[in-house]
């Protein structure tokens, strides 16, 4: 049998076993080899990362099929769920068992299941629902991530991304609804922290640029009853946005303004909000949006860029994982990127805006307050 070569290219002799083997200590700066138990745990954890796609699709299927909604009344048999959902009984049982393994259901035995507290977030009627997020990640985001290798090779986002992706989706109502509902859900998760951290009381009128249906606007207006405001976004969103604001009880104070923020931004507001907008775009596109916001804001209004910020050095902390995941998603889906505070400062400078302060919130988002420079 051929012997493995040592670092010198020579096979180690029997009298001199290789470093790290029995009887031969490791070099002083070499990492200690994990014991068998630690090595098995490392292998299992890495395998879980590799196969993590299964949980996205289990959750997506459960939401698409209405499984979580049909479990809302309490413990239910898999047969009853299958009958109500029009699905195969055996396959439905196995899906419910998978949801139990993920901690989203409790397996009560006897083919009976109930939602856990986490599982109730998959119901469409939950105030904190993540059903839209599950639909978004299990469909549109799922397919675009297949382009990641090509994006890394070329630096280009997938062909359906960028400006064209945001405008062409208007012709695909189901895709548009999935995307925009997901944005509403994600915004409502953090909007309370934003209004608690920042004092909007000095303003009279706010415009939420790229505000979609108006989720952030609705929370700001409810927290500050003297305010009026508008969501400014692509024209196709107007019917749904108007209905959302009406359901929120804000029809008398909130409006929708059809807007292409690459062309111009409506003037006249005291504050311009851009939550989770700038990260969608390259530096050149982002600077154009910010220049248009600066032109609309003039010398008196503020521009509030609300984003998650990358640290200068990434660790495995959960807050770092979230923003890095967003960075990879933006790279492949839209051609955008997450940025550090220093990168945002340079971007604002390029658009003629001066970063005055960064306001942290109790959420992963920070508020970058900027005004016209000079």
Number of C-alpha atoms within 10 A of each C-alpha: 3 5 9 10 11 13 9 7 8 10 14 16 10 7 6 10 15 18 14 14 10 8 10 11 13 14 10 7 6 10 9 11 10 11 8 9 9 11 12 12 12 13 11 12 11 12 11 12 9 10 9 11 12 12 15 15 17 17 25 22 16 21 22 14 17 18 24 26 20 18 21 15 10 11 16 17 18 26 17 16 24 19 12 13 16 11 14 13 16 11 12 22 19 13 18 27 20 18 23 19 13 15 15 22 23 19 20 13 8 8 16 19 23 24 28 15 11 12 23 23 18 26 23 16 13 12 12 15 20 25 26 25 23 23 25 22 20 21 17 14 17 15 12 19 18 12 16 19 11 14 18 13 8 9 13 18 22 21 13 14 21 21 14 11 14 13 15 12 16 16 10 9 11 11 16 19 17 19 21 21 21 21 21 20 18 18 20 18 15 17 21 17 17 22 18 13 16 13 10 18 12 11 16 14 19 24 28 24 27 21 27 25 25 30 23 26 27 23 18 22 21 15 15 16 11 13 18 20 25 25 30 28 23 20 16 16 21 19 11 16 25 19 13 18 23 16 10 15 13 19 13 10 18 24 20 25 19 17 17 17 19 16 9 15 25 20 16 14 21 20 25 29 25 24 22 17 17 24 26 23 21 18 19 11 17 20 21 19 23 25 23 18 28 25 16 20 22 15 12 10 21 23 26 20 26 22 21 26 22 22 15 10 7 12 10 8 8 10 17 18 14 14 22 20 12 18 21 18 21 21 26 27 26 24 24 25 21 26 21 14 18 13 14 20 17 16 21 25 18 17 21 18 23 20 22 13 10 15 14 17 18 12 15 16 22 22 23 23 21 23 21 22 14 7
